[in-house]
Amino acid sequence: MKFAFVNLNLLRPKVTEKINTYLALSEHNRLTIGLYKSGKGYVFGSEEENRLFYDIGSVTKTVTTHLILKLYENRRLDINKTVDSYLPLKKGKYPTVYQLLTHTAGYRHLTPIEVTLPSLIAYGYARKNPYENCTVRTVIKCLERRRFTKPKVSYGYSDFASAILAAVAEEVTRTPFSTLFEEFINNDLGLKETLIEIGSEKRKPSAAKGKKIMPFWVWKRNNPYIAGGGMVSNIGDILKYIALQIESDKPYIAYAHTVCESSELKNNNHLMCMGWHTYKKSNQLWHVGGVGTFRTSVILNKRLKIGVAVLGNAKGKASANAHYIAKMLYSELKNNRIRLNE
C-alpha cells in the first residue's frame, strides 16, 4: 500500500483545533494520525511519524480474533465448542469459543478482579500492568472459579476472554502463544513492524504527569493477556491492517465482521462482531485500546473503503480524546470534507 505524508492544513480548523488542544496539554503528549481511502494511506506529519511505536492496547483483540478464526478455518478448533473441550478444566459449564470472541460470556472488563485489584490499588492503571504476572495457570484457576450453573449468554466486554482464547490457541497448537501470535502477525497479516516485545527506547518520549515520567507496561512472553492488549505497532502497520479489513478476501478476516445478534446492548444500537464493534444499520467497524498512558482508536467502513487510525500517548483525562478525534476524522472523511486528493 502506498503512503502519502500530508499536513494538518488538509483538515478543517475545528478538527485541527481539537488535535492541537490535545498536544498542547503537555510537551510529552504524542498523537499520530493516519487515514485510509480507496487503497491509499495518508499519514499526517513526516516520515518520522511512521517510525514512532505505540502500545495499541485492546485493538490487539481483533488480531487475536483473526488468529482464532484461522485455526477454526484449518479445523484446529471449533468455535462452537465450550472451552473445556480444549483446556484441562474441572467439570462444569463453560462458555464457547464463539462467546469469548463476541464478549457474550458475561465476563467483565477487569476479570479476574482477584488478580488485578491488588496491582490497581498499589500502582494505578497508568503505572503498572495489572496482568503482568498472569500465566495460563492463572487463567485456568480463574476460569474454574467462574463455572456456570447453567449456560449463560450475556454481553460483557472482557480482557479475560482474550486470555482464555490465548490459552486455547496454545493448547491446540502445542505452541507458546507469543510465538504463534508473532508468526501470525508478521507472516499471515504481513505486519512487519508490529511486535509484542519492544524496547522502551523506541516508544520515547514517555507520557508524564508534570515532570514525573510514567513507565511503560511490561509483558512477559508466557502471559496469555498479551492476546488482549500486548501489541506494539506504528501508524503504517495499523493502516495496512485497516486495508486488510477492507480489501482482504481471507475467510478469517471477513468472518470476523459477522454481527453477533445476542450481543445487543441496552441502547439497542451497539453490537459486537467477532472481535470488532459495530452499530445497527451501519457499515462501520471500530475498536479502541488503552494500556497505561497509550490510547488507540481504529474506525473503518468496508463499503466506503475508508478508515481512520489515531495513536496517542498522554497522561490523564486527555488520553480519552484520541477516540473523540478519531470519530471527528471519520465523520470528515465519510462526508468528503478532507482534501486528500488535492
TORKOL-4160 file (C-alpha; in steps of 0.2 Angstrom, whole numbers, padded with zeros to 4 digits, m for minus):
342
<pt num="1" X="0000" Y="0000" Z="0000"/>
<pt num="2" X="0006" Y="0017" Z="m0004"/>
<pt num="3" X="0008" Y="0031" Z="0009"/>
<pt num="4" X="0007" Y="0050" Z="0007"/>
<pt num="5" X="0014" Y="0061" Z="0021"/>
<pt num="6" X="0002" Y="0076" Z="0022"/>
<pt num="7" X="0000" Y="0092" Z="0033"/>
<pt num="8" X="m0014" Y="0096" Z="0045"/>
<pt num="9" X="m0019" Y="0110" Z="0034"/>
<pt num="10" X="m0029" Y="0097" Z="0024"/>
<pt num="11" X="m0041" Y="0097" Z="0039"/>
<pt num="12" X="m0055" Y="0109" Z="0044"/>
<pt num="13" X="m0050" Y="0122" Z="0058"/>
<pt num="14" X="m0061" Y="0114" Z="0071"/>
<pt num="15" X="m0053" Y="0097" Z="0069"/>
<pt num="16" X="m0035" Y="0104" Z="0069"/>
<pt num="17" X="m0040" Y="0114" Z="0085"/>
<pt num="18" X="m0045" Y="0098" Z="0094"/>
<pt num="19" X="m0029" Y="0090" Z="0089"/>
<pt num="20" X="m0018" Y="0105" Z="0094"/>
<pt num="21" X="m0028" Y="0106" Z="0111"/>
<pt num="22" X="m0023" Y="0088" Z="0114"/>
<pt num="23" X="m0005" Y="0091" Z="0110"/>
<pt num="24" X="m0004" Y="0107" Z="0120"/>
<pt num="25" X="m0009" Y="0100" Z="0136"/>
<pt num="26" X="0009" Y="0093" Z="0139"/>
<pt num="27" X="0025" Y="0094" Z="0130"/>
<pt num="28" X="0025" Y="0075" Z="0132"/>
<pt num="29" X="0009" Y="0072" Z="0123"/>
<pt num="30" X="0010" Y="0062" Z="0107"/>
<pt num="31" X="m0003" Y="0059" Z="0093"/>
<pt num="32" X="0000" Y="0051" Z="0077"/>
<pt num="33" X="m0014" Y="0051" Z="0064"/>
<pt num="34" X="m0017" Y="0040" Z="0048"/>
<pt num="35" X="m0031" Y="0039" Z="0036"/>
<pt num="36" X="m0035" Y="0026" Z="0023"/>
<pt num="37" X="m0045" Y="0029" Z="0007"/>
<pt num="38" X="m0048" Y="0018" Z="m0008"/>
<pt num="39" X="m0031" Y="0009" Z="m0007"/>
<pt num="40" X="m0020" Y="0023" Z="m0001"/>
<pt num="41" X="m0014" Y="0028" Z="0016"/>
<pt num="42" X="m0011" Y="0045" Z="0022"/>
<pt num="43" X="0000" Y="0050" Z="0037"/>
<pt num="44" X="m0001" Y="0067" Z="0045"/>
<pt num="45" X="0017" Y="0073" Z="0048"/>
<pt num="46" X="0034" Y="0067" Z="0041"/>
<pt num="47" X="0041" Y="0050" Z="0039"/>
<pt num="48" X="0047" Y="0051" Z="0056"/>
<pt num="49" X="0029" Y="0049" Z="0062"/>
<pt num="50" X="0029" Y="0031" Z="0054"/>
<pt num="51" X="0044" Y="0027" Z="0065"/>
<pt num="52" X="0035" Y="0030" Z="0081"/>
<pt num="53" X="0029" Y="0015" Z="0091"/>
<pt num="54" X="0014" Y="0014" Z="0102"/>
<pt num="55" X="0006" Y="0001" Z="0113"/>
<pt num="56" X="m0011" Y="m0002" Z="0104"/>
<pt num="57" X="m0020" Y="m0010" Z="0119"/>
<pt num="58" X="m0036" Y="m0019" Z="0115"/>
<pt num="59" X="m0035" Y="m0017" Z="0096"/>
<pt num="60" X="m0024" Y="m0032" Z="0099"/>
<pt num="61" X="m0041" Y="m0042" Z="0102"/>
<pt num="62" X="m0046" Y="m0040" Z="0084"/>
<pt num="63" X="m0029" Y="m0048" Z="0079"/>
<pt num="64" X="m0032" Y="m0062" Z="0091"/>
<pt num="65" X="m0049" Y="m0065" Z="0084"/>
<pt num="66" X="m0042" Y="m0067" Z="0066"/>
<pt num="67" X="m0029" Y="m0080" Z="0073"/>
<pt num="68" X="m0043" Y="m0090" Z="0081"/>
<pt num="69" X="m0053" Y="m0090" Z="0066"/>
<pt num="70" X="m0039" Y="m0096" Z="0056"/>
<pt num="71" X="m0037" Y="m0110" Z="0067"/>
<pt num="72" X="m0056" Y="m0113" Z="0065"/>
<pt num="73" X="m0054" Y="m0112" Z="0046"/>
<pt num="74" X="m0039" Y="m0125" Z="0047"/>
<pt num="75" X="m0050" Y="m0136" Z="0059"/>
<pt num="76" X="m0038" Y="m0135" Z="0073"/>
<pt num="77" X="m0053" Y="m0130" Z="0084"/>
<pt num="78" X="m0072" Y="m0127" Z="0084"/>
<pt num="79" X="m0078" Y="m0110" Z="0089"/>
<pt num="80" X="m0095" Y="m0118" Z="0094"/>
<pt num="81" X="m0087" Y="m0129" Z="0107"/>
<pt num="82" X="m0085" Y="m0125" Z="0125"/>
<pt num="83" X="m0068" Y="m0121" Z="0131"/>
<pt num="84" X="m0067" Y="m0136" Z="0142"/>
<pt num="85" X="m0066" Y="m0146" Z="0126"/>
<pt num="86" X="m0048" Y="m0139" Z="0124"/>
<pt num="87" X="m0042" Y="m0134" Z="0142"/>
<pt num="88" X="m0039" Y="m0146" Z="0157"/>
<pt num="89" X="m0053" Y="m0139" Z="0167"/>
<pt num="90" X="m0064" Y="m0146" Z="0182"/>
<pt num="91" X="m0081" Y="m0152" Z="0177"/>
<pt num="92" X="m0094" Y="m0138" Z="0175"/>
<pt num="93" X="m0102" Y="m0127" Z="0162"/>
<pt num="94" X="m0090" Y="m0115" Z="0152"/>
<pt num="95" X="m0093" Y="m0103" Z="0138"/>
<pt num="96" X="m0090" Y="m0107" Z="0120"/>
<pt num="97" X="m0075" Y="m0100" Z="0110"/>
<pt num="98" X="m0088" Y="m0090" Z="0100"/>
<pt num="99" X="m0095" Y="m0082" Z="0116"/>
<pt num="100" X="m0077" Y="m0077" Z="0120"/>
<pt num="101" X="m0074" Y="m0070" Z="0103"/>
<pt num="102" X="m0090" Y="m0059" Z="0104"/>
<pt num="103" X="m0089" Y="m0055" Z="0123"/>
<pt num="104" X="m0105" Y="m0063" Z="0127"/>
<pt num="105" X="m0099" Y="m0075" Z="0140"/>
<pt num="106" X="m0104" Y="m0062" Z="0154"/>
<pt num="107" X="m0086" Y="m0059" Z="0160"/>
<pt num="108" X="m0082" Y="m0041" Z="0164"/>
<pt num="109" X="m0068" Y="m0030" Z="0159"/>
<pt num="110" X="m0055" Y="m0032" Z="0173"/>
<pt num="111" X="m0059" Y="m0050" Z="0177"/>
<pt num="112" X="m0051" Y="m0058" Z="0186"/>
<pt num="113" X="m0053" Y="m0045" Z="0199"/>
<pt num="114" X="m0044" Y="m0055" Z="0212"/>
<pt num="115" X="m0029" Y="m0054" Z="0201"/>
<pt num="116" X="m0030" Y="m0036" Z="0195"/>
<pt num="117" X="m0036" Y="m0027" Z="0210"/>
<pt num="118" X="m0020" Y="m0028" Z="0221"/>
<pt num="119" X="m0010" Y="m0021" Z="0207"/>
<pt num="120" X="m0023" Y="m0007" Z="0203"/>
<pt num="121" X="m0023" Y="m0002" Z="0222"/>
<pt num="122" X="m0004" Y="m0002" Z="0224"/>
<pt num="123" X="0001" Y="0006" Z="0207"/>
<pt num="124" X="m0014" Y="0013" Z="0197"/>
<pt num="125" X="m0018" Y="0009" Z="0179"/>
<pt num="126" X="m0006" Y="0021" Z="0171"/>
<pt num="127" X="0010" Y="0015" Z="0180"/>
<pt num="128" X="0009" Y="m0004" Z="0180"/>
<pt num="129" X="0002" Y="m0018" Z="0170"/>
<pt num="130" X="m0011" Y="m0027" Z="0182"/>
<pt num="131" X="m0010" Y="m0043" Z="0172"/>
<pt num="132" X="0009" Y="m0043" Z="0172"/>
<pt num="133" X="0012" Y="m0059" Z="0182"/>
<pt num="134" X="m0003" Y="m0069" Z="0174"/>
<pt num="135" X="0000" Y="m0086" Z="0166"/>
<pt num="136" X="m0011" Y="m0099" Z="0158"/>
<pt num="137" X="m0012" Y="m0107" Z="0175"/>
<pt num="138" X="m0019" Y="m0091" Z="0182"/>
<pt num="139" X="m0032" Y="m0091" Z="0168"/>
<pt num="140" X="m0036" Y="m0109" Z="0172"/>
<pt num="141" X="m0039" Y="m0106" Z="0190"/>
<pt num="142" X="m0049" Y="m0090" Z="0187"/>
<pt num="143" X="m0060" Y="m0099" Z="0174"/>
<pt num="144" X="m0064" Y="m0114" Z="0186"/>
<pt num="145" X="m0069" Y="m0101" Z="0199"/>
<pt num="146" X="m0082" Y="m0095" Z="0187"/>
<pt num="147" X="m0090" Y="m0111" Z="0182"/>
<pt num="148" X="m0108" Y="m0108" Z="0177"/>
<pt num="149" X="m0123" Y="m0117" Z="0185"/>
<pt num="150" X="m0132" Y="m0116" Z="0168"/>
<pt num="151" X="m0127" Y="m0110" Z="0151"/>
<pt num="152" X="m0125" Y="m0091" Z="0150"/>
<pt num="153" X="m0126" Y="m0078" Z="0136"/>
<pt num="154" X="m0123" Y="m0060" Z="0142"/>
<pt num="155" X="m0113" Y="m0046" Z="0134"/>
<pt num="156" X="m0098" Y="m0040" Z="0145"/>
<pt num="157" X="m0083" Y="m0033" Z="0137"/>
<pt num="158" X="m0068" Y="m0043" Z="0144"/>
<pt num="159" X="m0049" Y="m0044" Z="0144"/>
<pt num="160" X="m0051" Y="m0061" Z="0152"/>
<pt num="161" X="m0060" Y="m0068" Z="0137"/>
<pt num="162" X="m0044" Y="m0064" Z="0126"/>
<pt num="163" X="m0033" Y="m0073" Z="0139"/>
<pt num="164" X="m0044" Y="m0088" Z="0138"/>
<pt num="165" X="m0043" Y="m0088" Z="0119"/>
<pt num="166" X="m0024" Y="m0087" Z="0120"/>
<pt num="167" X="m0024" Y="m0102" Z="0132"/>
<pt num="168" X="m0035" Y="m0112" Z="0120"/>
<pt num="169" X="m0024" Y="m0107" Z="0105"/>
<pt num="170" X="m0008" Y="m0113" Z="0114"/>
<pt num="171" X="m0016" Y="m0129" Z="0119"/>
<pt num="172" X="m0022" Y="m0134" Z="0102"/>
<pt num="173" X="m0006" Y="m0129" Z="0093"/>
<pt num="174" X="0006" Y="m0135" Z="0106"/>
<pt num="175" X="0015" Y="m0119" Z="0103"/>
<pt num="176" X="0018" Y="m0104" Z="0115"/>
<pt num="177" X="0005" Y="m0091" Z="0111"/>
<pt num="178" X="0018" Y="m0077" Z="0110"/>
<pt num="179" X="0027" Y="m0087" Z="0096"/>
<pt num="180" X="0011" Y="m0092" Z="0087"/>
<pt num="181" X="0005" Y="m0074" Z="0088"/>
<pt num="182" X="0021" Y="m0066" Z="0082"/>
<pt num="183" X="0021" Y="m0078" Z="0067"/>
<pt num="184" X="0003" Y="m0074" Z="0063"/>
<pt num="185" X="0006" Y="m0055" Z="0064"/>
<pt num="186" X="0021" Y="m0055" Z="0053"/>
<pt num="187" X="0019" Y="m0069" Z="0041"/>
<pt num="188" X="0000" Y="m0070" Z="0038"/>
<pt num="189" X="m0005" Y="m0052" Z="0041"/>
<pt num="190" X="0011" Y="m0045" Z="0034"/>
<pt num="191" X="0013" Y="m0033" Z="0048"/>
<pt num="192" X="0032" Y="m0032" Z="0049"/>
<pt num="193" X="0033" Y="m0018" Z="0061"/>
<pt num="194" X="0021" Y="m0025" Z="0074"/>
<pt num="195" X="0028" Y="m0033" Z="0089"/>
<pt num="196" X="0024" Y="m0040" Z="0106"/>
<pt num="197" X="0041" Y="m0036" Z="0113"/>
<pt num="198" X="0050" Y="m0019" Z="0110"/>
<pt num="199" X="0062" Y="m0009" Z="0120"/>
<pt num="200" X="0056" Y="0006" Z="0129"/>
<pt num="201" X="0068" Y="0017" Z="0119"/>
<pt num="202" X="0058" Y="0015" Z="0103"/>
<pt num="203" X="0042" Y="0021" Z="0112"/>
<pt num="204" X="0050" Y="0038" Z="0119"/>
<pt num="205" X="0046" Y="0051" Z="0124"/>
<pt num="206" X="0036" Y="0044" Z="0138"/>
<pt num="207" X="0020" Y="0052" Z="0144"/>
<pt num="208" X="0022" Y="0062" Z="0160"/>
<pt num="209" X="0012" Y="0070" Z="0174"/>
<pt num="210" X="0021" Y="0086" Z="0177"/>
<pt num="211" X="0039" Y="0081" Z="0177"/>
<pt num="212" X="0035" Y="0063" Z="0183"/>
<pt num="213" X="0038" Y="0051" Z="0169"/>
<pt num="214" X="0026" Y="0037" Z="0168"/>
<pt num="215" X="0033" Y="0019" Z="0164"/>
<pt num="216" X="0028" Y="0008" Z="0150"/>
<pt num="217" X="0018" Y="m0008" Z="0154"/>
<pt num="218" X="0029" Y="m0024" Z="0154"/>
<pt num="219" X="0023" Y="m0040" Z="0146"/>
<pt num="220" X="0031" Y="m0057" Z="0149"/>
<pt num="221" X="0031" Y="m0069" Z="0134"/>
<pt num="222" X="0021" Y="m0083" Z="0144"/>
<pt num="223" X="0007" Y="m0071" Z="0148"/>
<pt num="224" X="m0009" Y="m0075" Z="0139"/>
<pt num="225" X="m0016" Y="m0057" Z="0142"/>
<pt num="226" X="m0005" Y="m0052" Z="0128"/>
<pt num="227" X="m0019" Y="m0058" Z="0117"/>
<pt num="228" X="m0030" Y="m0044" Z="0124"/>
<pt num="229" X="m0018" Y="m0029" Z="0124"/>
<pt num="230" X="0000" Y="m0034" Z="0121"/>
<pt num="231" X="0004" Y="m0027" Z="0104"/>
<pt num="232" X="0015" Y="m0013" Z="0099"/>
<pt num="233" X="0014" Y="m0005" Z="0082"/>
<pt num="234" X="0016" Y="0010" Z="0071"/>
<pt num="235" X="0004" Y="0020" Z="0061"/>
<pt num="236" X="0010" Y="0012" Z="0044"/>
<pt num="237" X="0006" Y="m0005" Z="0050"/>
<pt num="238" X="m0011" Y="0000" Z="0058"/>
<pt num="239" X="m0016" Y="0007" Z="0041"/>
<pt num="240" X="m0010" Y="m0009" Z="0032"/>
<pt num="241" X="m0021" Y="m0018" Z="0045"/>
<pt num="242" X="m0036" Y="m0007" Z="0040"/>
<pt num="243" X="m0033" Y="m0011" Z="0022"/>
<pt num="244" X="m0034" Y="m0029" Z="0026"/>
<pt num="245" X="m0051" Y="m0027" Z="0034"/>
<pt num="246" X="m0057" Y="m0018" Z="0019"/>
<pt num="247" X="m0049" Y="m0027" Z="0005"/>
<pt num="248" X="m0044" Y="m0045" Z="0010"/>
<pt num="249" X="m0055" Y="m0060" Z="0004"/>
<pt num="250" X="m0047" Y="m0071" Z="0018"/>
<pt num="251" X="m0061" Y="m0080" Z="0027"/>
<pt num="252" X="m0053" Y="m0077" Z="0044"/>
<pt num="253" X="m0053" Y="m0059" Z="0040"/>
<pt num="254" X="m0071" Y="m0057" Z="0033"/>
<pt num="255" X="m0079" Y="m0069" Z="0045"/>
<pt num="256" X="m0074" Y="m0058" Z="0060"/>
<pt num="257" X="m0086" Y="m0045" Z="0054"/>
<pt num="258" X="m0101" Y="m0055" Z="0056"/>
<pt num="259" X="m0113" Y="m0047" Z="0068"/>
<pt num="260" X="m0117" Y="m0057" Z="0084"/>
<pt num="261" X="m0136" Y="m0053" Z="0087"/>
<pt num="262" X="m0135" Y="m0059" Z="0105"/>
<pt num="263" X="m0123" Y="m0045" Z="0109"/>
<pt num="264" X="m0136" Y="m0032" Z="0108"/>
<pt num="265" X="m0134" Y="m0019" Z="0122"/>
<pt num="266" X="m0147" Y="m0009" Z="0131"/>
<pt num="267" X="m0146" Y="0006" Z="0119"/>
<pt num="268" X="m0151" Y="m0007" Z="0105"/>
<pt num="269" X="m0138" Y="0001" Z="0094"/>
<pt num="270" X="m0121" Y="m0006" Z="0099"/>
<pt num="271" X="m0117" Y="m0023" Z="0093"/>
<pt num="272" X="m0102" Y="m0035" Z="0093"/>
<pt num="273" X="m0095" Y="m0044" Z="0079"/>
<pt num="274" X="m0081" Y="m0056" Z="0082"/>
<pt num="275" X="m0068" Y="m0045" Z="0090"/>
<pt num="276" X="m0074" Y="m0029" Z="0082"/>
<pt num="277" X="m0088" Y="m0017" Z="0087"/>
<pt num="278" X="m0102" Y="m0011" Z="0076"/>
<pt num="279" X="m0119" Y="m0002" Z="0076"/>
<pt num="280" X="m0135" Y="m0007" Z="0069"/>
<pt num="281" X="m0139" Y="m0002" Z="0051"/>
<pt num="282" X="m0121" Y="0003" Z="0049"/>
<pt num="283" X="m0106" Y="m0002" Z="0039"/>
<pt num="284" X="m0094" Y="0004" Z="0052"/>
<pt num="285" X="m0082" Y="m0007" Z="0062"/>
<pt num="286" X="m0072" Y="0000" Z="0076"/>
<pt num="287" X="m0061" Y="m0004" Z="0091"/>
<pt num="288" X="m0052" Y="0006" Z="0104"/>
<pt num="289" X="m0037" Y="0002" Z="0115"/>
<pt num="290" X="m0029" Y="0008" Z="0131"/>
<pt num="291" X="m0014" Y="0002" Z="0141"/>
<pt num="292" X="m0005" Y="0014" Z="0153"/>
<pt num="293" X="m0004" Y="0031" Z="0145"/>
<pt num="294" X="m0007" Y="0024" Z="0127"/>
<pt num="295" X="m0024" Y="0026" Z="0118"/>
<pt num="296" X="m0028" Y="0019" Z="0101"/>
<pt num="297" X="m0044" Y="0021" Z="0090"/>
<pt num="298" X="m0047" Y="0012" Z="0074"/>
<pt num="299" X="m0063" Y="0015" Z="0064"/>
<pt num="300" X="m0067" Y="0009" Z="0046"/>
<pt num="301" X="m0081" Y="0007" Z="0033"/>
<pt num="302" X="m0079" Y="m0008" Z="0021"/>
<pt num="303" X="m0092" Y="m0001" Z="0009"/>
<pt num="304" X="m0085" Y="0016" Z="0008"/>
<pt num="305" X="m0067" Y="0009" Z="0008"/>
<pt num="306" X="m0061" Y="0022" Z="0021"/>
<pt num="307" X="m0053" Y="0021" Z="0038"/>
<pt num="308" X="m0045" Y="0031" Z="0052"/>
<pt num="309" X="m0032" Y="0027" Z="0065"/>
<pt num="310" X="m0027" Y="0038" Z="0079"/>
<pt num="311" X="m0012" Y="0033" Z="0091"/>
<pt num="312" X="m0010" Y="0043" Z="0106"/>
<pt num="313" X="0001" Y="0044" Z="0122"/>
<pt num="314" X="m0005" Y="0056" Z="0136"/>
<pt num="315" X="m0007" Y="0056" Z="0154"/>
<pt num="316" X="m0024" Y="0059" Z="0162"/>
<pt num="317" X="m0041" Y="0064" Z="0155"/>
<pt num="318" X="m0033" Y="0070" Z="0139"/>
<pt num="319" X="m0030" Y="0052" Z="0134"/>
<pt num="320" X="m0048" Y="0049" Z="0131"/>
<pt num="321" X="m0048" Y="0062" Z="0117"/>
<pt num="322" X="m0039" Y="0051" Z="0105"/>
<pt num="323" X="m0056" Y="0041" Z="0101"/>
<pt num="324" X="m0065" Y="0058" Z="0100"/>
<pt num="325" X="m0053" Y="0064" Z="0087"/>
<pt num="326" X="m0054" Y="0048" Z="0078"/>
<pt num="327" X="m0073" Y="0050" Z="0077"/>
<pt num="328" X="m0072" Y="0068" Z="0071"/>
<pt num="329" X="m0059" Y="0062" Z="0057"/>
<pt num="330" X="m0070" Y="0048" Z="0052"/>
<pt num="331" X="m0085" Y="0059" Z="0050"/>
<pt num="332" X="m0075" Y="0071" Z="0040"/>
<pt num="333" X="m0068" Y="0058" Z="0029"/>
<pt num="334" X="m0085" Y="0050" Z="0026"/>
<pt num="335" X="m0093" Y="0066" Z="0021"/>
<pt num="336" X="m0078" Y="0071" Z="0010"/>
<pt num="337" X="m0073" Y="0086" Z="0020"/>
<pt num="338" X="m0054" Y="0081" Z="0019"/>
<pt num="339" X="m0045" Y="0087" Z="0004"/>
<pt num="340" X="m0034" Y="0071" Z="0002"/>
<pt num="341" X="m0034" Y="0072" Z="m0017"/>
<pt num="342" X="m0028" Y="0090" Z="m0019"/>
